[in-house]
Amino acid sequence: MKLITFISILQWIIIGGVAGYVSSLLLKAERQGCLIKIIIGIAGAFIGGFMMNMLFPPPQPGQLGGITGIGFVDSIINATVGAVILLIILEIILPGKQLGVDDGSKRSRRRR
């Protein structure tokens, strides 16, 4: 494996992990492990990248498009937006399975 391929895969994992973690914080998803967050973040990168390219196309060929124009930051923003959309769609399809609905039962078990 070439070094550039390894670095590219490592970037996907890091961006997916950050995006999955931030999206789970935003939506208060409690039932996800580290690997699931990375997978959701990577899948979210595809969704977010497609949507952001539709909304914010590059001004000229060869230039960076996106919100900030900084490639790594835009990648994290795109992946996070896509991961949030993916988690919302999964919650609509499978209610209560993805986000971990807090019904207050944990609070009632604690002693005050």
Helices and strands as residue ranges (DSSP letters): H 3-27, H 34-55, H 71-93, H 105-109
